[in-house]
Amino acid sequence: MKGLTIKVRLALTIGLLCAALVAMGGGGVAALRGTVHGLEVVYSQRVVPLNQIKAISDAYAVNIALAGHDVRDGNLTFETGVGAIDAARDIVREKWHAFVSRPLGTEERALVREIGPAMAAADAAVAE
């Protein structure tokens, strides 16, 4: 290094710093890609299924129950109430199919088998 001029030393130092900067930027991009992938997995495996389950729960607890109460109280005609209930049942079928069509974990499969009879009983009560 003693035989090099200041100009060459500065050029080597700047080159070394630029290489370090590029390496750090590449590492940052790689880490960011990993983070994005992790967030995509969380979204697709947790947020979307929870949204589907919430829509099913809302269809049963809010839409169907509210339509039944509104018909009973005279706020809706029988035909309108049946239409609202049918629409809610369509939501339940669509969201449930989407939920069970995705890859399920062991615990989820067990819960799906467990909830099947409860949903069948609820559907029978709604059909009545």
CNS distance restraints for C-alpha pairs under 8 A (distance, minus, plus):
assign (resid   1 and name CA) (resid   9 and name CA) 7.85 0.50 0.50
assign (resid   4 and name CA) (resid   8 and name CA) 6.13 0.50 0.50
assign (resid   4 and name CA) (resid   9 and name CA) 6.45 0.50 0.50
assign (resid   5 and name CA) (resid   9 and name CA) 6.25 0.50 0.50
assign (resid   6 and name CA) (resid  10 and name CA) 6.00 0.50 0.50
assign (resid   7 and name CA) (resid  11 and name CA) 6.18 0.50 0.50
assign (resid   8 and name CA) (resid  12 and name CA) 6.09 0.50 0.50
assign (resid   9 and name CA) (resid  13 and name CA) 6.09 0.50 0.50
assign (resid  10 and name CA) (resid  14 and name CA) 6.03 0.50 0.50
assign (resid  11 and name CA) (resid  15 and name CA) 5.99 0.50 0.50
assign (resid  12 and name CA) (resid  16 and name CA) 6.00 0.50 0.50
assign (resid  13 and name CA) (resid  17 and name CA) 6.15 0.50 0.50
assign (resid  14 and name CA) (resid  18 and name CA) 6.08 0.50 0.50
assign (resid  15 and name CA) (resid  19 and name CA) 6.15 0.50 0.50
assign (resid  16 and name CA) (resid  20 and name CA) 6.22 0.50 0.50
assign (resid  17 and name CA) (resid  21 and name CA) 6.10 0.50 0.50
assign (resid  18 and name CA) (resid  22 and name CA) 6.18 0.50 0.50
assign (resid  19 and name CA) (resid  23 and name CA) 6.15 0.50 0.50
assign (resid  20 and name CA) (resid  24 and name CA) 6.11 0.50 0.50
assign (resid  21 and name CA) (resid  25 and name CA) 6.10 0.50 0.50
assign (resid  22 and name CA) (resid  26 and name CA) 6.10 0.50 0.50
assign (resid  23 and name CA) (resid  27 and name CA) 6.18 0.50 0.50
assign (resid  24 and name CA) (resid  28 and name CA) 6.11 0.50 0.50
assign (resid  25 and name CA) (resid  29 and name CA) 6.19 0.50 0.50
assign (resid  26 and name CA) (resid  30 and name CA) 6.19 0.50 0.50
assign (resid  27 and name CA) (resid  31 and name CA) 6.15 0.50 0.50
assign (resid  28 and name CA) (resid  32 and name CA) 6.07 0.50 0.50
assign (resid  29 and name CA) (resid  33 and name CA) 6.18 0.50 0.50
assign (resid  30 and name CA) (resid  34 and name CA) 6.40 0.50 0.50
assign (resid  31 and name CA) (resid  35 and name CA) 6.29 0.50 0.50
assign (resid  32 and name CA) (resid  36 and name CA) 6.13 0.50 0.50
assign (resid  33 and name CA) (resid  37 and name CA) 6.14 0.50 0.50
assign (resid  34 and name CA) (resid  38 and name CA) 6.18 0.50 0.50
assign (resid  35 and name CA) (resid  39 and name CA) 6.23 0.50 0.50
assign (resid  36 and name CA) (resid  40 and name CA) 6.15 0.50 0.50
assign (resid  37 and name CA) (resid  41 and name CA) 6.25 0.50 0.50
assign (resid  38 and name CA) (resid  42 and name CA) 6.26 0.50 0.50
assign (resid  39 and name CA) (resid  43 and name CA) 6.04 0.50 0.50
assign (resid  40 and name CA) (resid  44 and name CA) 6.05 0.50 0.50
assign (resid  41 and name CA) (resid  45 and name CA) 5.76 0.50 0.50
assign (resid  41 and name CA) (resid  46 and name CA) 7.89 0.50 0.50
assign (resid  42 and name CA) (resid  46 and name CA) 5.36 0.50 0.50
assign (resid  42 and name CA) (resid  47 and name CA) 6.77 0.50 0.50
assign (resid  43 and name CA) (resid  47 and name CA) 4.75 0.50 0.50
assign (resid  43 and name CA) (resid  48 and name CA) 6.19 0.50 0.50
assign (resid  44 and name CA) (resid  48 and name CA) 5.49 0.50 0.50
assign (resid  44 and name CA) (resid  49 and name CA) 7.44 0.50 0.50
assign (resid  45 and name CA) (resid  49 and name CA) 6.50 0.50 0.50
assign (resid  46 and name CA) (resid  50 and name CA) 6.07 0.50 0.50
assign (resid  47 and name CA) (resid  51 and name CA) 6.12 0.50 0.50
assign (resid  48 and name CA) (resid  52 and name CA) 6.29 0.50 0.50
assign (resid  49 and name CA) (resid  53 and name CA) 6.20 0.50 0.50
assign (resid  49 and name CA) (resid  99 and name CA) 5.99 0.50 0.50
assign (resid  50 and name CA) (resid  54 and name CA) 6.04 0.50 0.50
assign (resid  51 and name CA) (resid  55 and name CA) 6.15 0.50 0.50
assign (resid  52 and name CA) (resid  56 and name CA) 6.34 0.50 0.50
assign (resid  52 and name CA) (resid  95 and name CA) 5.32 0.50 0.50
assign (resid  52 and name CA) (resid  96 and name CA) 7.16 0.50 0.50
assign (resid  52 and name CA) (resid  98 and name CA) 7.66 0.50 0.50
assign (resid  52 and name CA) (resid  99 and name CA) 6.48 0.50 0.50
assign (resid  53 and name CA) (resid  57 and name CA) 6.13 0.50 0.50
assign (resid  53 and name CA) (resid  95 and name CA) 7.34 0.50 0.50
assign (resid  53 and name CA) (resid  96 and name CA) 7.54 0.50 0.50
assign (resid  53 and name CA) (resid  99 and name CA) 7.65 0.50 0.50
assign (resid  54 and name CA) (resid  58 and name CA) 5.97 0.50 0.50
assign (resid  55 and name CA) (resid  59 and name CA) 6.03 0.50 0.50
assign (resid  55 and name CA) (resid  91 and name CA) 7.46 0.50 0.50
assign (resid  55 and name CA) (resid  92 and name CA) 7.38 0.50 0.50
assign (resid  55 and name CA) (resid  95 and name CA) 7.12 0.50 0.50
assign (resid  56 and name CA) (resid  60 and name CA) 6.36 0.50 0.50
assign (resid  56 and name CA) (resid  91 and name CA) 6.89 0.50 0.50
assign (resid  56 and name CA) (resid  92 and name CA) 4.93 0.50 0.50
assign (resid  56 and name CA) (resid  95 and name CA) 6.52 0.50 0.50
assign (resid  56 and name CA) (resid  96 and name CA) 7.17 0.50 0.50
assign (resid  57 and name CA) (resid  61 and name CA) 5.84 0.50 0.50
assign (resid  57 and name CA) (resid  62 and name CA) 7.87 0.50 0.50
assign (resid  58 and name CA) (resid  62 and name CA) 5.09 0.50 0.50
assign (resid  58 and name CA) (resid  63 and name CA) 6.53 0.50 0.50
assign (resid  59 and name CA) (resid  63 and name CA) 4.81 0.50 0.50
assign (resid  59 and name CA) (resid  64 and name CA) 6.09 0.50 0.50
assign (resid  59 and name CA) (resid  88 and name CA) 5.12 0.50 0.50
assign (resid  59 and name CA) (resid  89 and name CA) 7.19 0.50 0.50
assign (resid  59 and name CA) (resid  91 and name CA) 6.87 0.50 0.50
assign (resid  59 and name CA) (resid  92 and name CA) 6.48 0.50 0.50
assign (resid  60 and name CA) (resid  64 and name CA) 5.27 0.50 0.50
assign (resid  60 and name CA) (resid  65 and name CA) 6.64 0.50 0.50
assign (resid  60 and name CA) (resid  88 and name CA) 7.26 0.50 0.50
assign (resid  60 and name CA) (resid  89 and name CA) 8.00 0.50 0.50
assign (resid  60 and name CA) (resid  92 and name CA) 7.80 0.50 0.50
assign (resid  61 and name CA) (resid  65 and name CA) 5.70 0.50 0.50
assign (resid  61 and name CA) (resid  66 and name CA) 7.84 0.50 0.50
assign (resid  62 and name CA) (resid  66 and name CA) 5.49 0.50 0.50
assign (resid  63 and name CA) (resid  67 and name CA) 6.01 0.50 0.50
assign (resid  63 and name CA) (resid  84 and name CA) 7.20 0.50 0.50
assign (resid  63 and name CA) (resid  85 and name CA) 6.91 0.50 0.50
assign (resid  63 and name CA) (resid  88 and name CA) 6.11 0.50 0.50
assign (resid  64 and name CA) (resid  68 and name CA) 6.19 0.50 0.50
assign (resid  64 and name CA) (resid  84 and name CA) 7.21 0.50 0.50
assign (resid  64 and name CA) (resid  85 and name CA) 5.14 0.50 0.50
assign (resid  64 and name CA) (resid  88 and name CA) 6.35 0.50 0.50
assign (resid  64 and name CA) (resid 126 and name CA) 7.72 0.50 0.50
assign (resid  65 and name CA) (resid  69 and name CA) 6.20 0.50 0.50
assign (resid  66 and name CA) (resid  70 and name CA) 5.97 0.50 0.50
assign (resid  67 and name CA) (resid  71 and name CA) 6.14 0.50 0.50
assign (resid  67 and name CA) (resid  76 and name CA) 7.57 0.50 0.50
assign (resid  67 and name CA) (resid  81 and name CA) 5.23 0.50 0.50
assign (resid  67 and name CA) (resid  82 and name CA) 7.81 0.50 0.50
assign (resid  67 and name CA) (resid  84 and name CA) 6.37 0.50 0.50
assign (resid  67 and name CA) (resid  85 and name CA) 6.54 0.50 0.50
assign (resid  68 and name CA) (resid  72 and name CA) 6.17 0.50 0.50
assign (resid  68 and name CA) (resid  81 and name CA) 6.63 0.50 0.50
assign (resid  68 and name CA) (resid  85 and name CA) 7.97 0.50 0.50
assign (resid  69 and name CA) (resid  73 and name CA) 6.02 0.50 0.50
assign (resid  70 and name CA) (resid  74 and name CA) 5.99 0.50 0.50
assign (resid  70 and name CA) (resid  75 and name CA) 4.87 0.50 0.50
assign (resid  70 and name CA) (resid  76 and name CA) 5.43 0.50 0.50
assign (resid  70 and name CA) (resid  81 and name CA) 7.47 0.50 0.50
assign (resid  71 and name CA) (resid  75 and name CA) 5.89 0.50 0.50
assign (resid  71 and name CA) (resid  76 and name CA) 4.77 0.50 0.50
assign (resid  71 and name CA) (resid  77 and name CA) 5.91 0.50 0.50
assign (resid  71 and name CA) (resid  78 and name CA) 5.88 0.50 0.50
assign (resid  71 and name CA) (resid  81 and name CA) 5.94 0.50 0.50
assign (resid  76 and name CA) (resid  80 and name CA) 6.09 0.50 0.50
assign (resid  76 and name CA) (resid  81 and name CA) 5.99 0.50 0.50
assign (resid  77 and name CA) (resid  81 and name CA) 6.12 0.50 0.50
assign (resid  78 and name CA) (resid  82 and name CA) 6.14 0.50 0.50
assign (resid  79 and name CA) (resid  83 and name CA) 6.16 0.50 0.50
assign (resid  80 and name CA) (resid  84 and name CA) 6.22 0.50 0.50
assign (resid  81 and name CA) (resid  85 and name CA) 6.16 0.50 0.50
assign (resid  82 and name CA) (resid  86 and name CA) 6.01 0.50 0.50
assign (resid  83 and name CA) (resid  87 and name CA) 6.14 0.50 0.50
assign (resid  84 and name CA) (resid  88 and name CA) 6.24 0.50 0.50
assign (resid  85 and name CA) (resid  89 and name CA) 6.13 0.50 0.50
assign (resid  85 and name CA) (resid 126 and name CA) 7.98 0.50 0.50
assign (resid  86 and name CA) (resid  90 and name CA) 6.19 0.50 0.50
assign (resid  87 and name CA) (resid  91 and name CA) 6.39 0.50 0.50
assign (resid  88 and name CA) (resid  92 and name CA) 6.27 0.50 0.50
assign (resid  89 and name CA) (resid  93 and name CA) 6.21 0.50 0.50
assign (resid  90 and name CA) (resid  94 and name CA) 6.05 0.50 0.50
assign (resid  91 and name CA) (resid  95 and name CA) 5.96 0.50 0.50
assign (resid  92 and name CA) (resid  96 and name CA) 5.84 0.50 0.50
assign (resid  93 and name CA) (resid  97 and name CA) 5.99 0.50 0.50
assign (resid  94 and name CA) (resid  98 and name CA) 6.25 0.50 0.50
assign (resid  95 and name CA) (resid  99 and name CA) 6.05 0.50 0.50
assign (resid  96 and name CA) (resid 100 and name CA) 6.18 0.50 0.50
assign (resid  97 and name CA) (resid 101 and name CA) 5.87 0.50 0.50
assign (resid  98 and name CA) (resid 102 and name CA) 6.72 0.50 0.50
assign (resid 100 and name CA) (resid 104 and name CA) 7.16 0.50 0.50
assign (resid 100 and name CA) (resid 112 and name CA) 7.74 0.50 0.50
assign (resid 104 and name CA) (resid 108 and name CA) 5.67 0.50 0.50
assign (resid 104 and name CA) (resid 109 and name CA) 5.95 0.50 0.50
assign (resid 105 and name CA) (resid 109 and name CA) 6.15 0.50 0.50
assign (resid 106 and name CA) (resid 110 and name CA) 6.39 0.50 0.50
assign (resid 107 and name CA) (resid 111 and name CA) 6.24 0.50 0.50
assign (resid 108 and name CA) (resid 112 and name CA) 6.06 0.50 0.50
assign (resid 109 and name CA) (resid 113 and name CA) 6.26 0.50 0.50
assign (resid 110 and name CA) (resid 114 and name CA) 6.20 0.50 0.50
assign (resid 111 and name CA) (resid 115 and name CA) 6.01 0.50 0.50
assign (resid 112 and name CA) (resid 116 and name CA) 6.10 0.50 0.50
assign (resid 113 and name CA) (resid 117 and name CA) 7.87 0.50 0.50
assign (resid 114 and name CA) (resid 118 and name CA) 7.64 0.50 0.50
assign (resid 115 and name CA) (resid 119 and name CA) 6.14 0.50 0.50
assign (resid 116 and name CA) (resid 120 and name CA) 6.20 0.50 0.50
assign (resid 117 and name CA) (resid 121 and name CA) 6.16 0.50 0.50
assign (resid 118 and name CA) (resid 122 and name CA) 6.17 0.50 0.50
assign (resid 119 and name CA) (resid 123 and name CA) 5.97 0.50 0.50
assign (resid 120 and name CA) (resid 124 and name CA) 6.13 0.50 0.50
assign (resid 121 and name CA) (resid 125 and name CA) 6.23 0.50 0.50
assign (resid 122 and name CA) (resid 126 and name CA) 6.16 0.50 0.50
assign (resid 123 and name CA) (resid 127 and name CA) 6.03 0.50 0.50
assign (resid 124 and name CA) (resid 128 and name CA) 6.26 0.50 0.50
